[in-house]
Amino acid sequence: MAQQNQTPHGRHEDPPEVQNPKVNPDQESNQIKDPDDWVTGHEPMTGAQASYLKTLSEQAHEPKAYDPELDKAEASKRIDQLKQETGR
């Protein structure tokens, strides 16, 4: 049985033809999708989204911008909007 290259911690190294996307990110990739295209965009927003949206809405002095009934996609769009308004 052929032995594969292992790192000092016992993990296998990737073959040389495999590139790490963190080192050379592809600017044309689909890593950033429009929230309207998210498969799970219709699901309730996450706890992290709710917390961040609440904080941003308070900082922007727009408490009505926080709506606990938003789905993931709408929460993401509202967070982006408030980030622009608050410069955060």
C-alpha positions in Angstrom: 0.0 0.0 0.0 1.4 3.4 -1.0 1.8 5.9 1.8 0.3 9.4 1.2 2.1 12.6 2.2 1.0 13.6 5.7 1.5 16.8 7.6 3.1 16.6 11.1 -0.4 16.5 12.6 -1.4 13.4 10.5 -3.5 15.3 8.0 -3.1 14.5 4.3 -1.7 17.2 2.0 -3.6 18.1 -1.1 -2.1 17.2 -4.4 -0.2 20.1 -6.0 -2.9 20.7 -8.6 -5.5 21.5 -5.8 -5.4 25.2 -5.0 -6.5 26.7 -1.8 -9.3 29.2 -2.5 -8.3 31.3 0.6 -4.9 32.0 -0.9 -6.1 33.0 -4.4 -9.8 33.7 -4.2 -11.6 33.6 -7.6 -13.2 37.0 -8.0 -15.6 35.5 -10.6 -16.8 32.8 -8.2 -20.3 32.6 -6.9 -19.3 32.8 -3.2 -21.4 36.0 -2.8 -24.9 35.4 -3.9 -27.8 37.8 -4.0 -30.0 37.0 -1.0 -32.9 36.6 -3.4 -31.1 33.6 -4.9 -30.4 31.9 -1.5 -32.0 28.4 -1.3 -32.7 29.0 2.4 -33.5 32.7 2.1 -37.2 32.1 3.0 -36.3 30.6 6.4 -36.4 32.7 9.5 -33.4 34.9 10.1 -30.7 33.5 12.3 -30.0 34.6 15.8 -26.8 36.3 14.7 -28.7 38.2 12.0 -31.4 39.3 14.5 -28.8 40.5 17.0 -26.8 42.4 14.4 -29.9 43.9 12.8 -31.2 45.0 16.2 -27.9 46.7 17.0 -27.7 48.4 13.6 -31.2 49.6 13.8 -30.5 51.2 17.2 -27.3 52.8 15.9 -29.1 54.2 12.9 -31.9 55.6 15.1 -34.4 53.5 13.1 -35.9 51.0 15.6 -38.6 50.1 13.0 -35.9 48.7 10.8 -35.8 45.7 13.1 -38.6 43.3 12.4 -38.4 39.9 14.1 -40.5 38.3 11.4 -37.9 38.9 8.6 -36.6 35.9 6.7 -32.9 35.4 6.1 -32.8 37.1 2.8 -34.7 40.2 3.9 -32.6 40.5 7.0 -29.4 40.3 5.0 -30.6 43.1 2.7 -31.7 45.3 5.6 -28.4 44.7 7.4 -26.5 45.8 4.2 -28.7 48.9 4.0 -28.2 49.8 7.6 -24.4 49.2 7.4 -24.2 51.7 4.5 -26.3 54.2 6.5 -24.2 53.9 9.6 -20.9 53.5 7.9 -20.2 50.2 9.7 
